[in-house]
Amino acid sequence: MSSFNRRTFLCSAAAIAALAGCGFTPLYGPNGAANALRDAVELTTPVTREDYAFVRAVEGQLGAARSARFSLDYALQTDESTIGLTRTQEINRYHVAGTATYTLSDITSGDVMSSGKVTAFSAYSASESTFAARAATRDAYDRLMVQLADKTVAQILAVAGTQK
């Protein structure tokens, strides 16, 4: 049995032709919108541990600003609540919700290119060990900041892709 299938090839070629005809261009392609933002977005200076995790995650996708043409202002909010109790009413699980509000602006003109709000959540288990509890808490907040950064970058790139 041959691994080459003509139907798959023809369907793939038809799909590519249809996408090219509608003006589709990949975000990460040679002339994609993601390249216009690569190493060109300057973020607000981080202050808290969560800010640093958020900035690190955004810069991991967009790169550190070498020649900043855009400014990304952000505000992070988190809220922690209990979600798990034992029979003796001891807390054994925490839920951490977060919100990132952002505005991407052109530095030279001051025009707002994109703005929005993203939400995400994470959770961690409580532990009797102080060290384990602290490590679990930090890890949950770090995961939350990565999720918020991913969603922020995705929205910015989606808007940038439509403006091209």
Backbone hydrogen bonds in HBPLUS format (Angstrom, degrees):
<---DONOR---> <-ACCEPTOR-->    atom                        ^
c    i                          cat <-CA-CA->   ^        H-A-AA   ^      H-
h    n   atom  resd res      DA  || num        DHA   H-A  angle D-A-AA Bond
n    s   type  num  typ     dist DA aas  dist angle  dist       angle   num
A0009-PHE N   A0005-ASN O   3.13 MM   4  6.43 161.2  2.16 151.5 157.1     1
A0010-LEU N   A0006-ARG O   2.86 MM   4  6.08 163.5  1.89 155.3 159.3     2
A0011-CYS N   A0007-ARG O   2.88 MM   4  6.02 161.3  1.92 150.4 155.8     3
A0012-SER N   A0008-THR O   2.90 MM   4  6.01 157.0  1.95 147.0 153.6     4
A0013-ALA N   A0009-PHE O   2.93 MM   4  6.12 160.3  1.97 148.2 153.7     5
A0014-ALA N   A0010-LEU O   2.91 MM   4  6.07 154.5  1.97 144.1 151.3     6
A0015-ALA N   A0011-CYS O   2.90 MM   4  6.08 153.7  1.97 145.1 152.3     7
A0016-ILE N   A0012-SER O   2.97 MM   4  6.19 160.9  2.01 151.0 155.8     8
A0017-ALA N   A0013-ALA O   2.99 MM   4  6.15 159.6  2.03 145.4 151.2     9
A0018-ALA N   A0014-ALA O   2.92 MM   4  6.09 154.7  1.98 145.2 152.2    10
A0019-LEU N   A0015-ALA O   2.96 MM   4  6.18 160.1  2.00 149.5 154.5    11
A0020-ALA N   A0016-ILE O   2.91 MM   4  6.07 157.3  1.96 149.1 155.7    12
A0021-GLY N   A0017-ALA O   2.97 MM   4  6.08 147.7  2.08 141.9 150.5    13
A0022-CYS N   A0018-ALA O   3.24 MM   4  6.47 132.5  2.48 138.5 149.4    14
A0022-CYS N   A0019-LEU O   3.27 MM   3  5.30 136.1  2.48  94.9 106.2    15
A0024-PHE N   A0019-LEU O   3.04 MM   5  5.30 151.7  2.12 167.4 158.4    16
A0023-GLY N   A0020-ALA O   3.35 MM   3  5.41 163.9  2.38 103.5 107.9    17
A0029-GLY N   A0026-PRO O   3.24 MM   3  5.04 166.2  2.26 102.4 105.5    18
A0034-ALA N   A0027-LEU O   3.05 MM   7  5.32 151.0  2.13 133.0 139.7    19
A0032-GLY N   A0029-GLY O   3.13 MM   3  4.76 168.3  2.14 108.1 107.8    20
A0035-ASN N   A0032-GLY O   3.21 MM   3  5.70 137.0  2.40 107.8 117.4    21
A0036-ALA N   A0033-ALA O   3.17 MM   3  5.33 129.8  2.43  99.3 111.8    22
A0037-LEU N   A0034-ALA O   3.20 MM   3  5.34 135.9  2.40  98.0 109.5    23
A0038-ARG N   A0034-ALA O   3.07 MM   4  6.21 120.9  2.44 138.1 153.9    24
A0040-ALA N   A0037-LEU O   3.10 MM   3  5.14 162.9  2.13 127.2 123.0    25
A0039-ASP N   A0062-LEU O   2.72 MM  23  6.01 169.0  1.74 165.1 169.1    26
A0066-ARG N   A0039-ASP O   3.07 MM  27  5.58 157.8  2.12 132.5 134.1    27
A0069-ARG N   A0040-ALA O   2.89 MM  29  5.24 159.5  1.94 129.3 133.3    28
A0070-PHE N   A0040-ALA O   2.90 MM  30  6.06 155.9  1.96 172.0 172.6    29
A0042-GLU N   A0070-PHE O   2.81 MM  28  6.10 174.6  1.81 150.4 150.5    30
A0072-LEU N   A0042-GLU O   2.75 MM  30  5.98 164.7  1.78 153.2 156.0    31
A0044-THR N   A0072-LEU O   3.13 MM  28  6.37 140.4  2.29 164.9 156.2    32
A0052-TYR N   A0048-THR O   3.06 MM   4  6.42 158.6  2.11 150.5 155.2    33
A0053-ALA N   A0049-ARG O   3.09 MM   4  6.39 157.1  2.14 146.7 152.7    34
A0054-PHE N   A0050-GLU O   2.91 MM   4  6.14 158.3  1.96 151.9 158.0    35
A0055-VAL N   A0051-ASP O   2.86 MM   4  6.08 169.9  1.87 158.6 160.9    36
A0056-ARG N   A0052-TYR O   2.90 MM   4  5.99 162.6  1.93 148.3 153.7    37
A0057-ALA N   A0053-ALA O   3.07 MM   4  6.22 153.7  2.14 141.8 148.4    38
A0058-VAL N   A0054-PHE O   2.95 MM   4  6.25 158.7  1.99 153.9 159.8    39
A0059-GLU N   A0055-VAL O   2.84 MM   4  5.98 169.8  1.85 157.2 160.3    40
A0060-GLY N   A0056-ARG O   2.95 MM   4  6.02 131.3  2.19 133.1 146.0    41
A0061-GLN N   A0058-VAL O   3.02 MM   3  5.38 141.6  2.18 105.0 115.5    42
A0062-LEU N   A0058-VAL O   2.87 MM   4  6.11 167.9  1.89 159.4 163.4    43
A0063-GLY N   A0059-GLU O   2.72 MM   4  4.40 136.5  1.90 117.1 126.0    44
A0107-ILE N   A0069-ARG O   2.96 MM  38  5.58 170.0  1.97 137.0 139.9    45
A0071-SER N   A0105-SER O   2.76 MM  34  5.17 157.1  1.82 148.5 156.2    46
A0105-SER N   A0071-SER O   2.83 MM  34  5.17 163.1  1.85 149.7 154.9    47
A0073-ASP N   A0103-THR O   2.94 MM  30  5.26 160.4  1.97 157.6 155.1    48
A0103-THR N   A0073-ASP O   2.85 MM  30  5.26 144.6  1.98 152.5 157.5    49
A0075-ALA N   A0101-THR O   2.85 MM  26  5.23 139.9  2.01 147.6 158.3    50
A0101-THR N   A0075-ALA O   2.95 MM  26  5.23 163.2  1.98 150.2 154.9    51
A0077-GLN N   A0099-THR O   2.90 MM  22  5.17 151.8  1.98 151.5 157.4    52
A0099-THR N   A0077-GLN O   2.82 MM  22  5.17 151.5  1.90 150.6 156.7    53
A0079-ASP N   A0097-ALA O   2.84 MM  18  5.22 148.5  1.94 151.4 155.9    54
A0097-ALA N   A0079-ASP O   2.84 MM  18  5.22 167.2  1.85 159.1 158.9    55
A0081-SER N   A0095-HIS O   2.86 MM  14  5.27 157.9  1.91 151.8 159.3    56
A0095-HIS N   A0081-SER O   2.74 MM  14  5.27 168.7  1.76 164.4 167.9    57
A0083-ILE N   A0093-ARG O   3.02 MM  10  5.58 173.6  2.02 137.5 138.8    58
A0092-ASN N   A0084-GLY O   2.88 MM   8  5.29 164.4  1.91 132.9 137.1    59
A0086-THR N   A0090-GLU O   2.87 MM   4  5.25 148.7  1.97 140.3 150.6    60
A0089-GLN N   A0086-THR O   2.96 MM   3  5.06 155.1  2.02 113.8 114.4    61
A0126-ALA N   A0092-ASN O   3.06 MM  34  4.66 159.3  2.11 101.4 108.1    62
A0094-TYR N   A0124-TYR O   2.81 MM  30  5.42 166.1  1.83 166.4 171.1    63
A0124-TYR N   A0094-TYR O   3.02 MM  30  5.42 152.1  2.10 142.0 149.1    64
A0096-VAL N   A0122-SER O   2.76 MM  26  5.15 175.6  1.76 147.7 149.0    65
A0122-SER N   A0096-VAL O   2.78 MM  26  5.15 150.6  1.87 147.9 157.9    66
A0098-GLY N   A0120-ALA O   2.89 MM  22  5.45 162.3  1.92 160.1 156.9    67
A0120-ALA N   A0098-GLY O   3.07 MM  22  5.45 150.1  2.16 146.3 149.2    68
A0100-ALA N   A0118-VAL O   2.92 MM  18  5.35 160.4  1.96 150.7 156.6    69
A0118-VAL N   A0100-ALA O   2.92 MM  18  5.35 159.6  1.96 149.1 155.1    70
A0102-TYR N   A0116-GLY O   2.94 MM  14  5.59 163.2  1.97 151.1 156.3    71
A0116-GLY N   A0102-TYR O   3.07 MM  14  5.59 155.4  2.14 145.2 147.4    72
A0104-LEU N   A0114-SER O   2.67 MM  10  5.08 174.8  1.67 163.0 164.8    73
A0113-MET N   A0104-LEU O   2.68 MM   9  5.47 149.9  1.76 148.9 159.3    74
A0114-SER N   A0104-LEU O   3.25 MM  10  5.08 156.8  2.31 136.5 138.8    75
A0106-ASP N   A0111-ASP O   2.83 MM   5  5.35 160.0  1.87 156.0 161.9    76
A0110-GLY N   A0106-ASP O   2.73 MM   4  5.06 140.7  1.88 137.5 148.9    77
A0133-ALA N   A0129-SER O   2.94 MM   4  6.08 160.6  1.98 152.1 157.8    78
A0134-ARG N   A0130-THR O   2.95 MM   4  6.14 159.2  2.00 148.8 154.4    79
A0135-ALA N   A0131-PHE O   2.95 MM   4  6.14 161.9  1.98 151.2 156.5    80
A0136-ALA N   A0132-ALA O   2.91 MM   4  6.05 159.4  1.95 147.7 153.4    81
A0137-THR N   A0133-ALA O   2.98 MM   4  6.14 155.5  2.04 144.9 151.6    82
A0138-ARG N   A0134-ARG O   2.97 MM   4  6.19 170.4  1.98 154.7 156.7    83
A0139-ASP N   A0135-ALA O   2.95 MM   4  6.06 161.4  1.98 147.7 153.5    84
A0140-ALA N   A0136-ALA O   2.98 MM   4  6.13 156.1  2.04 144.9 151.0    85
A0141-TYR N   A0137-THR O   3.05 MM   4  6.34 161.9  2.09 154.2 158.6    86
A0142-ASP N   A0138-ARG O   2.85 MM   4  6.06 155.8  1.90 150.8 158.2    87
A0143-ARG N   A0139-ASP O   2.90 MM   4  6.11 161.6  1.94 150.6 155.1    88
A0144-LEU N   A0140-ALA O   2.96 MM   4  6.15 151.6  2.04 142.3 150.6    89
A0145-MET N   A0141-TYR O   2.97 MM   4  6.22 157.1  2.02 147.8 153.0    90
A0146-VAL N   A0142-ASP O   3.05 MM   4  6.33 152.9  2.12 148.1 155.4    91
A0147-GLN N   A0143-ARG O   3.02 MM   4  6.29 157.6  2.07 147.8 153.5    92
A0148-LEU N   A0144-LEU O   2.95 MM   4  6.23 161.5  1.98 152.5 157.5    93
A0149-ALA N   A0145-MET O   2.88 MM   4  6.02 157.0  1.93 144.7 151.3    94
A0150-ASP N   A0146-VAL O   2.87 MM   4  6.04 161.4  1.91 150.3 155.3    95
A0151-LYS N   A0147-GLN O   3.01 MM   4  6.22 164.2  2.03 151.4 155.1    96
A0152-THR N   A0148-LEU O   2.93 MM   4  6.06 154.3  2.00 145.0 152.7    97
A0153-VAL N   A0149-ALA O   2.92 MM   4  6.10 171.5  1.93 157.2 158.7    98
A0154-ALA N   A0150-ASP O   2.95 MM   4  6.08 157.7  2.00 145.4 152.3    99
A0155-GLN N   A0151-LYS O   3.02 MM   4  6.20 158.6  2.07 146.3 151.0   100
A0156-ILE N   A0152-THR O   2.96 MM   4  6.21 161.2  2.00 152.1 157.8   101
A0157-LEU N   A0153-VAL O   2.87 MM   4  6.02 164.7  1.89 154.5 158.4   102
A0158-ALA N   A0154-ALA O   2.94 MM   4  6.06 149.8  2.03 142.0 150.7   103
A0159-VAL N   A0155-GLN O   3.05 MM   4  6.26 158.7  2.10 148.8 153.2   104
A0160-ALA N   A0156-ILE O   2.88 MM   4  6.09 160.2  1.91 148.1 154.6   105
A0161-GLY N   A0157-LEU O   2.80 MM   4  5.89 148.3  1.90 143.7 151.7   106
A0162-THR N   A0159-VAL O   3.14 MM   3  5.26 131.3  2.39  98.5 111.0   107
A0163-GLN N   A0159-VAL O   3.14 MM   4  6.38 134.1  2.36 143.9 156.3   108
